[in-house]
Amino acid sequence: MKEETCSHTWEMVNVQSGYIVTENCFRCNKTATSFSAGEWPPMEEYREGEHFWNIMEVAQTIRFDLTCKACGKLVPLNELAGLMMCTGCDPKCPVDTLMKEMEKSRIWVFVAFGFFPVDERTQLSQEKIAILEEYFNQRRKSSSSTIRIVSSEKIDDISRCFAEMIRDVGMLSLTPPATE
């Protein structure tokens, strides 16, 4: 019952380096993304059932979970492919509208997105997005701005979104790099 009354203090755990791999089937034009752990990303073409997959893009990333230091609650974030900062690329996009409304209050809008194809893969729940937002905001020293994280479901076509991907491992961990 401690978990129900806990004012959680989140920390990043189970951090795993790897790659987000974007593949395309040249036969049906389906796009899929996945996480690949390891020192080197996969680069080979392969066949899977009716699909002939070609690697389109590979980007370094980390995968992580969050745990509460106080009560021990563990929140796995396996569905999270990445975070993007809204840049206001489409005035008709609900995220762009939200960003414009919130910038007056110095709130940065980020989009949490899962793996493709969206309709075939489990996406991040609102509860997990709220916990992720809580994690990033509790670590900010500056009280002059905060972060708001929304679901990629708010974007009609993620392939046309020009939001900035957070790619810096140090930026995601919010801890200073080790000095030598």
N, C-alpha and C positions, 0 to 999 in steps of 0.2 A: 504493500500500500504506500510505501515511501515514494514511489514513482508518481502517484497521483497528486501529491502535494509538493513535489520537488520544483524549485525554480532552477531548471536545468542549466548546467555549465558544460557546454559541449566541447569536445576535443576530437581531432581527426585521428582515426586509428585504421589499422589494416591498410596502410598506404601501399599501393602497388604501382610501379612504373610500367608503362607499356605504350601502346599505340591505338589510336582510333583508325580503323581501316575502312575505307569507303570502296565498295565494289559495285560493278554494274554488269548485268547479264546482257550481252549483246543480242541475244535471241529475243527476249521479251522486254528489254529496256528497264527492268526493275533495278532499283538502287537499294543497297543494304549496307548498314554499318555494323561494326562489331568492335569489341575490345580485344586486343591481342597482347598478352603478357610476354615478356622475354626481352632479350638483348637486341634482337633484330626483328623488324616487321616482316610478315609474309609478303612476298612479291610475285609469287607464281600464279598463273592462270590455273583454274581447275573446273571440273564439271561436278555438279551436284544435282542428281535427278535430271530434270529438263533444263536446268540452268547452266550456262557457260559463263563463269565469273571471271572478270578482269579487274585488277586493282586500279582504281582511279586516283586515289589520294591516300596518303598515310601521314598522320600527325602525332607527334609525341604527346602524351598525356599522363595523368595519374588517375587511379581509381582509389576511392577511400570510403570509409564508413564513419559515422559519428557515434560517440558514446558520451553519456553524461558522467562527469567525474563524481557527482554527488550520489546518484542513485544507481548507476551502472546500466541504465537503459541503453541498448545498442540499436542503432538505426542503420541497417544496411542500405547502401545507395547504388546497388547493382544496375538499376535502371537509368542512372544518370550518365549520359554521354559527355555532357559539357555544359558550360555556362557561357552566355554571350551577353555583352553589354549593348543595349539598344543605342543605335546611332541616329535614329530618326530618318530612315531611308524612304519610308512610304507614309505620306500624310493620311492615307486611308486605313492604315494598320492600327488596330486597337492598342497595341503596345506603344506605338509612336504617340498616340493620343494620351495615353497614361503617362508617358515620359514627359510630355509637354506640361501636363497638369502638375506633376510632382517636382519638376525642376525648380519651381518657385520656392519649394520647401527644402531644397538641396537634397533631394532623394534620387539616387541613381537607380535606374531600372535595368535589371538583368533578366535574361530568359534562360530557364533550365530546360534542356531538351534531352530526349532519350534517343534510343537507337532506331534506325530505319529498317524496314518499313514500319511506320508508326501504327498502322492498323493491324500489324501482326505481332508487335512487340509490346510488352508491358511498359507503360510510361510512368514517370514519377508521380506519386499521389500528391494531392494538395497538402496533406499532413507532412509529408517528407519535404516538400518545398518550403513550408513554414519553418520547419526545423533547420533546414539549410540556411534560410534567411536569418533566423535567430543566431546561428553559429557565426555567420559573417558579421552581423551587427554587434554581437557581444564583444568581439575582438577589436572593434574600431576604437581607437583612442580619441578620435575627433568627434566631438558632439555636434559639430556644425553640419554634418551630413550623415545620411544612412543609406542602406541598400534595400531595395524591394526586388524580390525574385518572383517572377510569374511563370506560368506554364507555357511551353511552346504551342499548346493548343490554341492560344490566343492569336497565333499567326496563321493566316490562311494558307500561305505557301512558303514553307521554311526555305525552300531552294532559291527563292527570290529575295531572301532577307540578307541585308548587308551588315548585320550586327557584328561587332568585334568579338571574336572568340578569345576567351581567356586561355592563353597557352603557357604562361610562365608558371612553372612549378612553385617557385618561391612566392608568387603572388597568390596562388591558391592556398598555400599552407599558412600564410600570414605569420610565419616565424622567420626571424632573420637567418640567412645562410650561415653555416659554420665557418668560422674564420680559422685560417691556418697560421 
